[in-house]
Amino acid sequence: MPTDHADVQSRYRESLTELGQQQRAAESIRLRMRFAVLLCLMGAYLLAKYAFNHTLPWWLALVPIGIAAGLVPFYLRLQTRLARILRLLVFHDRNLSRADGTQPQSGLTGDEFHTAVHLYDRDLNILGPNSLFGLLATVRTGVGQRGLARFLLDPASNAAVCARQQAVQELTLNTGLRENIALLGTSRFDQVTASSLDKWLDEEPPAFHPALRIALALTSTMLIALLFAGLLHYATWSFLFPNLLAVFALHTAVAAQARSRVVPILEGSRIANQMQMFSDGIALLQKESFTSSRLVALQQSTREPVNAIRAVRRAQASFVMVEQRTKEWFYVLSLLLAAGTHAAIAIANWKRTHAPAMKLWLAAWAEFEALNALAIYAFEHPENTYPEILSDDAPSTFEATALRHPLLVGCIPNDIALHSATRFYLISGSNMSGKSTLLRTIGTNTVLAFAGAPVRATSARISPARLCASLALTDSLAEAKSKFLAEVERLHAMLAVASPGNQAPAPPVLFLIDEIFSGTNSSDRLAAAEAVLRALMACNTAGALSTHDLALTAIASPALHGLNVHMASPDPEDPLAFDYLLKPGINTSSSALAILRLIGIST
C-alpha cells in the first residue's frame, strides 16, 4: 500500500516508464519484422524472376512467401500487444494526472442519475461537474457509473457499509485487475449508457412461431442446393433458373412476413460491443479469488440461474451475425440464409429467456465496478482512514478528527464530535468564514463513508444514519417556488424521514442546515428555527446548522444538547482574515466595516 501521495505518483510514474520501455521494444521488433517481410517479398520476386528465365525451379519462390506468411500471426499478436500498451499508457497517464492534482475530475458527471427530489445530492455536489462522483468515477461502463451513483445516493445499513469496506480494502492493491478492467472493449471510447441497456431489456420481444425458422431453413437449403446443382452441372441453368426464382420468391415471402418484427431488433443491435465488454468483464470477475463476503457473493450471482458468460456470449454470437450480414463478403450469402432474420429471432428468444437474469448480472457488475472505483480512490489517498461504522440502532453520531473536504486541496482540518451528549452544532460566523464548507465537509465525508470508501480524516466514527441537507436551495421560476418555500419543503422532508409516523424504529438522521430561515425576520426566524430543532431533537438525530444571525445562538441550549461554535478571523484588526478553524463559543467579531472597505466605501 502506498504511504502518501508522493508514493502513489511515484508508482504511476514507474508504470509509465516500464510501459514506455515495453512500447519501444515492441516497436523495434515490429520494425524488424516489417523489414524481414520486405526482404522475403523481394526475395520471392527475384526467385520468381530467375524461375521465369528457367534458371531456378519455380517452387523456390514459394519459400520466402511461406516465411512471410508465417510471420503474419506473430505480427498481429505484436500489434495487439502494442495496442494494449498504448491503452495502458493512457490509463496510467490519466491516473497520474488525477493523483498529482493536475486533473482530479474524471470528466464524468453522473447528471443522468439526478432525481427530482433528493435530500442531499445537489446540496453536497454529489453529481454534476466538479463533483464527488466526478472524482470517483474511474469506472469503465455506463452500468458501472450507475452502480457508483447508487452507492453515493442511497442509504446503507451497517452490514452493507462494512461489507463494502472489506471489498474495497481487498481490491485496493489489485492493480492488475484494474488494468484489465480498463482494457475492456475494443476501444477506451466504447460506451453505452445504463438507461440504453435498461430500455433494450425492458422492451417486450416479439413472438415468432417455430415454423418460421423451419420454413426459412428449408427455403435456404433449397436455394443453396439448386445453386450447387447448377455450378456442378447436375442440371442445366435453363431448368434451374425458374425453380430458383420460385424458391427465392417463397423464401422472400416467408422472411417478409416477419419483417415488421425483425427490423426493430436489427436496429437495436448497437449494444453489441457493450455486451461483449460485459461478458469479458464478468469473466474477469469470475476468475479472481476473493475472500471478502461481498465480492464472493457478486461472483456467485453471475453464475445464477445460469452462468452469465455462456448466456451473454450466445447473445453476442447473434449480434455478430447482425453486424456482419451487411458486409460485402457476406451480403449475398446472408440473403440466401436469411441470416438477419435468424439472428433477430435468436435475440428475441434470448431476451425472453434471459432478460430477468441479465438485469441481475448487470446489477452485480455495476456494484463490482463501483467497489473497484472506490478501491482506486483508496489507493490514491493512503492518508485517508476507514471510519468505524456503528450499529444500526446506535444514536445518530458523527465524530472525526482532522476532517477535510474530499474535493478541496490544502483545506484546513477540523475536529467534529456530534453524539448523544452534543447532538448539534450551531455554527455562527460571518459570510466567507467557512461555515457552509464545513457543513459540506461533514456531508461529503458521510457519503464517502456509507459508500464504503475511506474518509478524509485521521479517525472517524459514524452511525449509519439517513443524511439530510438544506444547503443549496434556490428560487425556481419554472416551479413558481421561492427559496424560502423550497427550504420549508426540505425541512418538512427532513422531519418526515426522522419521524416516519407508524414506522418503528425511526432511522437515525444526520442533518445539515445552512442559514436556516434566512428569508424571514429575526424574531420569526428564531421562533421557527427553535421549533424545527426541537422537533428534530425529539427524534434520533444529530447534525449542524449555521447562521450569521447571533439571535439564533440562544437555541443551542444544554437542554437541547446543542453547542455553540463559530468560525471567525483570529485577527481582530482584520475580520476577513479567516483561518477556517472551528472555535468554541459564539462569534463576537464584526466584519461590517471590512466589507464596506471591500466595495470601496470609506468609513
Helices and strands as residue ranges (DSSP letters): H 5-52, G 58-61, H 62-99, G 111-113, H 132-136, H 142-153, H 158-172, H 175-182, H 194-202, H 210-231, H 237-257, H 259-267, G 269-271, H 272-287, H 293-301, H 308-324, H 331-337, H 339-380, E 388-389, E 398-403, E 414-418, E 424-428, H 435-451, E 459-462, E 466-470, H 483-498, E 509-514, H 522-537, E 541-547, G 550-555, G 558-560, E 562-566, E 583-584, H 592-598
